[in-house]
Structure formats: C-alpha cells, structure tokens
Amino acid sequence: MSYLEDPKEAKNISLEWLAMFTGIVTVIVSTYLIFGTEWNAYRVTNVVLGVAFLIFVTYAFTNSKNLKSSLSTTRSKAKALFVELEKTKTELAETELELREKGHVIDQMKLDVASMEGTIGSLELKITELEDQIKDALSKKK
C-alpha cells in the first residue's frame, strides 16, 4: 500500500547518521585539543560542551520538525482512510439492503409459483373432466 509509505523516512535516517558522525568528529577533535595543543582541559570541555549543545539543539529541532510533518501526513492519511471507510460502510449497508429486498422478491416469487402450480393442477383436472364430458357427449350422439 503506497499511501502508507513515508518518503521522508530515508531523510530521517541520513540525518541521524549525520548527527552521529558529527558527535564522533567532536570527540576526536576534543581529544586532539586536550592532548595535542596547549589548551587546558577546562577550556576544551567548555568548547566541546558548547558544540555538543548546538548540535543537540539543531538535531532536536530538525527531528521535531520532521516528526510534526510526519504526524501531519499521518493524520491526513488517517482522515482519508476514515472517509474511505465510511463510504465503504455506506456501500456495504446499501448492498445488504438490496440483498434483503431481492431475497424478499425471491420468496414472493416462490409463493406465486406455488400458487400458480396449484392453479395449473386444478385447471388440468377441469380440462380432463371437460374432455371426458366431450367424449361422453360424442359417444351418446353416435
């Protein structure tokens, strides 16, 4: 079902990989600054915490924006599915009503057939009686 797939999901995954990669680079740079330069550990810690906080805020904002758009898309899909479900329920109810009406018509036709068969039987008996009467009348004339 293509309407359930989210094309933004691949973008979300790449954004997460970018955030992880940035975190790894930050750890490597902070290690270099602590051991490879004249900076003291407090200065490096402040810089790393500042960069990490900016990365976290940016990632959280981007992720929440993606989640909001995904939620909006999901809600619109749910509304469309709800409308389709209601339409299908209506069609099902109409079809069931039509089926019941046709069943009633079939039952009525069966009753009519039984009544007509009874009438045919009585007419056949009358025809036989009349044929016998004609034969009797003809035989009396001769």
C-alpha positions in Angstrom: 0.0 0.0 0.0 1.9 3.0 -1.3 -0.2 5.5 0.8 1.3 4.1 4.0 5.0 4.5 2.9 6.8 7.6 4.1 9.4 9.0 1.6 10.9 11.2 4.3 12.0 8.2 6.3 15.2 7.8 4.4 16.0 11.5 5.1 15.4 11.0 8.8 17.9 8.1 8.8 20.6 10.1 7.0 20.0 13.0 9.5 20.6 10.6 12.4 23.8 9.3 10.7 25.0 12.9 10.3 24.4 13.6 14.0 26.3 10.5 15.0 29.2 11.3 12.6 29.3 14.9 14.0 29.4 13.5 17.5 32.3 11.2 16.7 34.2 14.1 15.0 33.6 16.3 18.0 35.1 13.6 20.3 38.1 13.2 18.1 38.7 17.0 17.9 38.3 17.4 21.7 40.8 14.6 22.2 43.3 16.3 19.9 42.7 19.7 21.7 43.3 18.2 25.1 46.4 16.2 24.2 47.8 17.9 21.1 47.6 21.6 22.0 48.4 23.9 24.8 44.7 24.2 25.8 43.8 23.1 29.2 41.1 20.5 29.9 38.6 23.1 31.2 38.8 25.2 28.0 38.4 22.1 25.8 35.4 20.9 27.9 33.7 24.3 27.5 34.2 24.3 23.7 33.1 20.6 23.4 30.0 21.2 25.6 29.1 24.3 23.6 29.4 22.5 20.2 27.6 19.4 21.5 24.8 21.6 22.8 24.4 23.4 19.5 24.4 20.0 17.7 21.8 18.6 20.1 19.5 21.7 19.7 19.8 21.6 15.9 19.2 17.9 15.8 16.3 18.1 18.2 14.7 21.0 16.3 15.1 19.2 12.9 13.9 15.9 14.3 10.8 17.5 15.9 10.0 19.4 12.7 10.2 16.1 10.8 8.0 14.4 13.4 5.5 17.2 13.1 5.3 16.9 9.3 5.2 13.1 9.6 2.3 13.4 12.1 0.5 15.8 9.9 0.9 13.4 6.9 -0.3 10.5 9.0 -3.3 12.5 10.2 -4.3 13.4 6.7 -3.9 9.8 5.6 -6.0 8.7 8.6 -8.7 11.2 7.6 -8.7 9.9 4.0 -8.8 6.3 5.2 -11.7 7.2 7.6 -13.6 8.9 4.7 -13.0 5.8 2.6 -14.1 3.5 5.4 -17.3 5.5 5.9 -18.0 5.3 2.1 -17.3 1.6 2.1 -19.6 1.1 5.1 -22.4 3.0 3.4 -21.9 0.9 0.2 -22.0 -2.2 2.3 -25.2 -1.2 4.0 -26.8 -0.4 0.7 -25.7 -3.7 -0.8 -27.1 -5.6 2.3 -30.4 -3.8 2.0 -30.6 -4.5 -1.7 -29.8 -8.2 -1.0 -32.6 -8.4 1.6 -35.0 -6.8 -0.9 -34.1 -9.3 -3.6 -34.4 -12.1 -1.1 -37.9 -10.9 -0.3 -38.8 -10.7 -4.0 -37.5 -14.2 -4.5 -39.6 -15.5 -1.6 -42.7 -13.7 -3.1 -42.0 -15.3 -6.5 -41.7 -18.7 -4.9 -45.1 -18.2 -3.3 -46.5 -17.1 -6.7 -45.0 -20.2 -8.4 -46.6 -22.5 -5.8 -49.9 -20.7 -6.2 -49.7 -21.0 -10.0 -48.8 -24.7 -9.8 -51.9 -25.3 -7.7 -54.0 -23.4 -10.2 -52.4 -25.4 -13.1 -53.2 -28.6 -11.3 -56.9 -27.6 -10.8 -57.1 -26.5 -14.4 -55.7 -29.7 -15.7 -58.3 -31.6 -13.7 -61.0 -29.4 -15.2 -59.6 -30.0 -18.7 -59.7 -33.7 -18.1 -63.3 -33.5 -16.8 -64.3 -31.4 -19.8 -62.6 -33.8 -22.2 -64.4 -36.7 -20.6 -67.7 -34.8 -20.9 -67.0 -34.2 -24.6 -66.2 -37.8 -25.2 -69.3 -38.8 -23.4 -71.4 -36.4 -25.4 -69.8 -37.6 -28.7 -70.4 -41.2 -27.8 -74.0 -40.5 -27.0 -74.6 -38.9 -30.4 -73.3 -41.9 -32.2 
